Amino acid sequence: MFPEIVSWIAVTLILVTATVMLINTDWRISLGALALQYLALLWLVTRHLPFAMGSAKLITGWMVVAILGMTRLGLTNAEDEESFFPRGQAFRIALMGIVALVTAGAAPSIETAIPGLGLPVIAGGLLLIGGGIIHLGVTTNLLRVILGLLTMLAGFEILYAAIESAILVTGLLAVVNLGLGIVGSYLLLAGSTPLESDEDL
Amino acid sequence: MSAPILWIAIPFIAGILIFLISSERFSATAGGAISAILALIALFIPIDVALLLGTISIKISPAIQFFGRSFELNTADGFLLAIIYGLASLWFFGTEASATQSRFVSFGLMIVALLTASIAVEPFLYAALLLEVATMLVIPLLVPPYQKPAQGVVRFLTYQTLAMPFILFSGWMLTGVEASPSDLSTTLQAGVMLGLGFAFLFAVFPLYNWIPMMMEETPPYATGFLLWALPTFTTIFALGFLDRYTWLRNSTQLMSAIQFAGLFMVASGGLFAALQRHFGRILAYAAIAQTGLILLIFGLQTTQMVNLVFLTLIPRGLELAIWALALSILKREAFSLQFSDLQGVARKYPVATASLVFAHLSIAGFPLLAGFPSRLSIWQSLTNDLSILFWIFVGMFGLLIAAFRTLAVFVMTDESGWKLNESWVQVTMLAVGVSGLFILGLFPQILQSLLINAPTLFEHLSQ
């Protein structure tokens, strides 16, 4: 009973953090929400994977948050505030509400189709996938695109951990997450450094 | 020595070492030479067969275990490795001529090694993860540190990342379909998942918008390499799926959908190419049309499918390399690839412009050039379907119009007199490439010796 309650708390945390990431314009709060999201991911992933493999995902996620945070901290310009049309907070909350409704509707039927996954695991995974895709849909800002991709991948990892427990897959998914963090960091820095040599031309 | 160490670990480590030595000339020569040697080994030393050299016995073992999973390259993979590393060596030797940054070779080698790992990994589904890692390694090639990333690159990263979960989920669902083929809803779900995953990977309409955007924003040589490498390995990955799952091969609806997607890409790619005023965007649409042709071949459901795919893929590597190299040379002169900035450039850069036009004509399926034999084979396979033939013709005709527009812009000038501004390295590389186009066009039987082993790689598709 206790693990089930904690699982639903993790799902609630996922819903809150995904919404915060979607509506908040401050990158510090968004990265903090992402870090919390990985904590919820740890709990849901360890429903099906050993704790060591789950903690590897948590550490990877936090490393990505650290990489992105350090990079963004070093950028002095405030060029990331975008003027894209659907920026109203109400609009974004409504979008997240739709994701929550779809999750509530789809999770039981997925549980019937694939027994043993567990409702909280399915709900957490779907919420993150939906939140990530919505994030990608409403932004052109580079940091936010990377956050959207990481969120979507986190959701996928929760679901995939329930059906595939190979160490190689866990390792490669960690590489993909770290790679996204590093690539995002590289892209954020690109163009902000002056030319150093003829080769750069 | 095992095959995965030879064709995956060694080039990957070589890529890292070359990265540490940032000399442009050295990196191009080293990367090209390593790839050429690996191609020759693949061509002449069969995997898993003991060879006696005097008293020494040499045998390349096929598999290696890594984190509980196997990486395996068999005897049948030999020709594939020879083609991949042969074409890669061409790209790497061309680096100096294209004046691309020296890290192109190091990252390129690592990318080719990872993509080769995607062919070797068992279960083969994990290839989706390796393709994603390779995608991320491409990014530093596309965005130099001094340049702000444009929208095309971000979109490319997004689409490739979205593909991975779809492919992995569909692979898991496909095992369920195999267990109970009569379960229609699982079959449909698996088909949709798989279709979406490959739509992102192949950049099927309308998901190909990042390709023209990227050709405008990024270095043409690096983008050309990407347009060669990723679709080539995605094609091999897709052939693996078709070969492994009987219901995929036998599903007429799925094959029709693939054929329709391919046809749409051929026709739209050709038509859009004809309407562009930017040389990079023309290359992008030509590459899209060519990917469409490969999808079209998938839908043919003929026993010759594997041969036809490789007959299209091999010249594609050569054509894109020449085209991208020529564009790099011209971009260094004009800093732009707009029509207005390159008018009359044929008189200053005759070899680069001529090579570009030949590569373009080859992709359009012009007779005597490398692209023609595969187009002829496709037309022969479609003789009883005139509507498909018509739309292929529309696409190819669009590419042909684009080629003539290109030629017209290159020679449009009031100046008189010709000058050769290309360096001898550039002239040599382009001349070798164009000779290759003519040789493959005039003597396509050369490829037959390579393709003779292709059906053994995908046994079910060739039966």
Chai-1 contact restraints between the chains, C-beta under 6 A:
chainA,res_idxA,chainB,res_idxB,connection_type,confidence,min_distance_angstrom,max_distance_angstrom,comment,restraint_id
A,V145,B,V154,contact,1.0,0.0,6.0,A-B,restraint_1
A,L149,B,T161,contact,1.0,0.0,6.0,A-B,restraint_2
A,F156,B,P165,contact,1.0,0.0,6.0,A-B,restraint_3
A,I163,B,W172,contact,1.0,0.0,6.0,A-B,restraint_4
A,I167,B,F67,contact,1.0,0.0,6.0,A-B,restraint_5
A,I167,B,G68,contact,1.0,0.0,6.0,A-B,restraint_6
A,L168,B,F67,contact,1.0,0.0,6.0,A-B,restraint_7
A,L168,B,R69,contact,1.0,0.0,6.0,A-B,restraint_8
A,L172,B,L129,contact,1.0,0.0,6.0,A-B,restraint_9
A,V175,B,V133,contact,1.0,0.0,6.0,A-B,restraint_10
A,V176,B,E132,contact,1.0,0.0,6.0,A-B,restraint_11
A,G179,B,M136,contact,1.0,0.0,6.0,A-B,restraint_12
A,V183,B,M136,contact,1.0,0.0,6.0,A-B,restraint_13
A,V183,B,I139,contact,1.0,0.0,6.0,A-B,restraint_14
A,L187,B,P149,contact,1.0,0.0,6.0,A-B,restraint_15
A,A190,B,V143,contact,1.0,0.0,6.0,A-B,restraint_16
A,A190,B,P145,contact,1.0,0.0,6.0,A-B,restraint_17
A,A190,B,P149,contact,1.0,0.0,6.0,A-B,restraint_18
A,G191,B,Q147,contact,1.0,0.0,6.0,A-B,restraint_19
A,G191,B,K148,contact,1.0,0.0,6.0,A-B,restraint_20
A,T193,B,P145,contact,1.0,0.0,6.0,A-B,restraint_21
A,L195,B,Y146,contact,1.0,0.0,6.0,A-B,restraint_22
A,D200,B,Y146,contact,1.0,0.0,6.0,A-B,restraint_23
